[in-house]
Amino acid sequence: MVKGISRRVIVVDSPDPHIFEQAIFILSNDIASGGGVTSQQLVDQAVRIAKSYARTHVDPPRKRFRLTPWISALLGGAVISLVWLLVVLL
């Protein structure tokens, strides 16, 4: 059971459902009663905030380990050296 006064809320669907499903904004009483701001401005601001949050809270792309030419050359030289060493010792 919920007691208290009724509140005005703005519910915004997520631009990226992997982060959140909906954002719920509870309006303060002075804004909800008029406050000089239109309902469309409130909805636009809520959508802007939800999109900004979704954009800044995505997982960073994973860094792939890439073999540079220098590392490839060193690894190739090490493998060839080991093969020669095994041939000489056997």
Backbone as CSV, one residue per row, in Angstrom:
resi,resn,N_x,N_y,N_z,CA_x,CA_y,CA_z,C_x,C_y,C_z
1,MET,0.840,-1.171,0.000,0.000,0.000,0.000,0.887,1.238,0.000
2,VAL,0.571,2.176,-0.849,1.347,3.397,-0.975,0.546,4.542,-0.380
3,LYS,1.171,5.280,0.525,0.495,6.423,1.123,1.204,7.692,0.685
4,GLY,0.484,8.781,0.711,1.093,10.056,0.378,0.384,10.713,-0.780
5,ILE,0.981,11.788,-1.227,0.380,12.515,-2.331,0.792,11.887,-3.647
6,SER,0.020,12.149,-4.659,0.373,11.619,-5.973,1.508,12.456,-6.563
7,ARG,2.342,11.837,-7.312,3.490,12.498,-7.926,3.381,12.397,-9.424
8,ARG,3.946,13.374,-10.107,4.026,13.315,-11.559,5.389,12.750,-11.918
9,VAL,5.391,11.832,-12.850,6.638,11.201,-13.273,6.734,11.240,-14.788
10,ILE,7.963,11.127,-15.253,8.228,10.972,-16.685,8.958,9.645,-16.837
11,VAL,8.436,8.771,-17.673,9.057,7.474,-17.932,9.606,7.505,-19.352
12,VAL,10.922,7.251,-19.470,11.595,7.294,-20.763,12.135,5.898,-21.065
13,ASP,11.823,5.377,-22.238,12.392,4.093,-22.654,13.868,4.269,-22.974
14,SER,14.617,3.222,-22.747,16.064,3.280,-22.927,16.454,3.292,-24.399
15,PRO,17.449,4.101,-24.754,17.979,4.030,-26.115,18.810,2.766,-26.327
16,ASP,19.335,2.185,-25.233,20.116,0.949,-25.308,19.618,0.004,-24.222
17,PRO,18.791,-0.995,-24.562,18.202,-1.864,-23.543,19.214,-2.716,-22.780
18,HIS,20.466,-2.773,-23.213,21.472,-3.532,-22.467,21.882,-2.805,-21.190
19,ILE,21.678,-1.511,-21.127,22.096,-0.731,-19.960,20.949,-0.600,-18.965
20,PHE,19.798,-0.143,-19.423,18.612,-0.060,-18.585,17.375,-0.127,-19.469
21,GLU,16.239,-0.539,-18.865,15.007,-0.662,-19.633,14.270,0.659,-19.716
22,GLN,14.105,1.305,-18.565,13.382,2.565,-18.509,14.054,3.476,-17.497
23,ALA,13.925,4.763,-17.731,14.360,5.756,-16.752,13.101,6.442,-16.237
24,ILE,12.993,6.544,-14.922,11.823,7.161,-14.306,12.277,8.433,-13.608
25,PHE,11.735,9.567,-14.030,12.047,10.864,-13.455,10.853,11.319,-12.624
26,ILE,11.072,11.572,-11.343,10.011,12.052,-10.458,10.140,13.568,-10.392
27,LEU,9.090,14.256,-10.780,9.119,15.710,-10.829,8.862,16.299,-9.450
28,SER,9.554,17.379,-9.147,9.304,18.064,-7.879,7.967,18.783,-7.963
29,ASN,7.409,19.089,-6.803,6.061,19.661,-6.758,5.991,21.031,-7.422
30,ASP,7.019,21.863,-7.287,6.946,23.196,-7.878,7.023,23.138,-9.402
31,ILE,7.770,22.208,-9.957,7.833,22.055,-11.417,6.531,21.432,-11.931
32,ALA,6.017,20.451,-11.201,4.804,19.767,-11.638,3.597,20.684,-11.628
33,SER,3.610,21.708,-10.790,2.446,22.593,-10.690,2.504,23.765,-11.660
34,GLY,3.459,23.836,-12.499,3.523,24.923,-13.477,4.957,25.339,-13.699
35,GLY,5.518,26.050,-12.784,6.942,26.372,-12.756,7.512,27.043,-13.988
36,GLY,6.724,27.423,-14.982,7.236,28.113,-16.152,7.890,27.224,-17.191
37,VAL,7.775,25.921,-17.032,8.374,24.987,-17.987,7.243,24.155,-18.593
38,THR,7.281,23.982,-19.896,6.235,23.195,-20.551,6.495,21.706,-20.376
39,SER,5.446,20.937,-20.547,5.574,19.483,-20.436,6.516,18.934,-21.497
40,GLN,6.481,19.486,-22.683,7.358,19.013,-23.760,8.820,19.275,-23.422
41,GLN,9.110,20.404,-22.802,10.489,20.701,-22.398,10.973,19.708,-21.347
42,LEU,10.091,19.345,-20.413,10.453,18.357,-19.398,10.750,17.001,-20.021
43,VAL,9.906,16.585,-20.955,10.114,15.287,-21.624,11.399,15.321,-22.446
44,ASP,11.638,16.406,-23.158,12.861,16.522,-23.958,14.104,16.449,-23.078
45,GLN,14.063,17.134,-21.935,15.206,17.100,-21.017,15.419,15.695,-20.458
46,ALA,14.335,14.995,-20.123,14.449,13.625,-19.606,15.046,12.693,-20.657
47,VAL,14.602,12.829,-21.905,15.143,11.999,-22.990,16.621,12.307,-23.198
48,ARG,16.983,13.580,-23.146,18.376,13.984,-23.316,19.261,13.393,-22.209
49,ILE,18.775,13.411,-20.970,19.538,12.860,-19.845,19.696,11.346,-19.998
50,ALA,18.630,10.653,-20.389,18.694,9.198,-20.555,19.681,8.820,-21.664
51,LYS,19.647,9.552,-22.779,20.581,9.268,-23.867,22.020,9.559,-23.462
52,SER,22.217,10.642,-22.721,23.563,10.990,-22.264,24.111,9.917,-21.334
53,TYR,23.270,9.424,-20.421,23.701,8.372,-19.511,24.054,7.097,-20.276
54,ALA,23.205,6.717,-21.218,23.452,5.495,-21.992,24.730,5.621,-22.814
55,ARG,24.993,6.813,-23.335,26.179,7.019,-24.163,27.459,6.961,-23.328
56,THR,27.403,7.444,-22.081,28.616,7.491,-21.259,28.842,6.230,-20.449
57,HIS,27.868,5.329,-20.388,28.024,4.131,-19.571,28.063,2.842,-20.384
58,VAL,28.524,2.910,-21.592,28.706,1.696,-22.383,30.068,1.095,-22.055
59,ASP,30.200,-0.184,-22.246,31.480,-0.834,-22.016,32.480,-0.377,-23.061
60,PRO,33.712,-0.077,-22.630,34.709,0.318,-23.622,35.045,-0.868,-24.530
61,PRO,35.397,-0.600,-25.764,35.739,-1.712,-26.656,36.974,-2.445,-26.137
62,ARG,36.950,-3.737,-26.308,38.081,-4.543,-25.844,39.282,-4.323,-26.747
63,LYS,40.429,-4.201,-26.110,41.653,-4.029,-26.881,42.175,-5.390,-27.301
64,ARG,42.396,-5.537,-28.588,42.971,-6.770,-29.108,44.477,-6.690,-29.037
65,PHE,45.087,-7.785,-28.674,46.541,-7.830,-28.695,46.979,-8.025,-30.139
66,ARG,47.763,-7.093,-30.624,48.219,-7.170,-32.014,49.726,-7.350,-32.018
67,LEU,50.184,-8.242,-32.879,51.618,-8.454,-33.039,52.163,-7.386,-33.989
68,THR,53.040,-6.592,-33.461,53.684,-5.604,-34.315,54.778,-6.303,-35.111
69,PRO,55.259,-5.699,-36.162,56.331,-6.333,-36.946,57.581,-6.639,-36.109
70,TRP,57.904,-5.754,-35.169,59.090,-6.004,-34.345,58.912,-7.227,-33.450
71,ILE,57.753,-7.360,-32.849,57.516,-8.525,-31.998,57.473,-9.797,-32.837
72,SER,56.880,-9.727,-34.006,56.849,-10.889,-34.893,58.259,-11.318,-35.290
73,ALA,59.106,-10.355,-35.593,60.486,-10.670,-35.976,61.238,-11.296,-34.810
74,LEU,61.071,-10.769,-33.620,61.750,-11.339,-32.450,61.276,-12.756,-32.152
75,LEU,59.960,-12.960,-32.225,59.437,-14.302,-31.979,59.892,-15.291,-33.057
76,GLY,59.896,-14.861,-34.298,60.372,-15.739,-35.379,61.834,-16.086,-35.205
77,GLY,62.650,-15.093,-34.836,64.075,-15.364,-34.602,64.285,-16.312,-33.441
78,ALA,63.480,-16.173,-32.394,63.609,-17.060,-31.234,63.237,-18.489,-31.601
79,VAL,62.188,-18.662,-32.402,61.770,-20.008,-32.804,62.834,-20.652,-33.682
80,ILE,63.370,-19.898,-34.631,64.412,-20.439,-35.515,65.658,-20.792,-34.713
81,SER,66.019,-19.952,-33.740,67.189,-20.236,-32.896,66.982,-21.513,-32.102
82,LEU,65.784,-21.718,-31.567,65.515,-22.952,-30.830,65.584,-24.175,-31.726
83,VAL,65.087,-24.066,-32.959,65.158,-25.194,-33.894,66.604,-25.519,-34.211
84,TRP,67.423,-24.509,-34.500,68.841,-24.748,-34.779,69.541,-25.378,-33.574
85,LEU,69.210,-24.888,-32.379,69.830,-25.426,-31.175,69.467,-26.887,-30.995
86,LEU,68.218,-27.241,-31.243,67.811,-28.639,-31.127,68.471,-29.520,-32.174
87,VAL,68.654,-29.006,-33.390,69.294,-29.773,-34.452,70.760,-30.015,-34.110
88,VAL,71.423,-29.016,-33.579,72.854,-29.143,-33.257,73.026,-30.100,-32.082
89,LEU,72.182,-30.041,-31.080,72.345,-30.883,-29.901,71.945,-32.347,-30.173
90,LEU,71.089,-32.600,-31.114,70.673,-33.974,-31.392,71.542,-34.514,-32.458
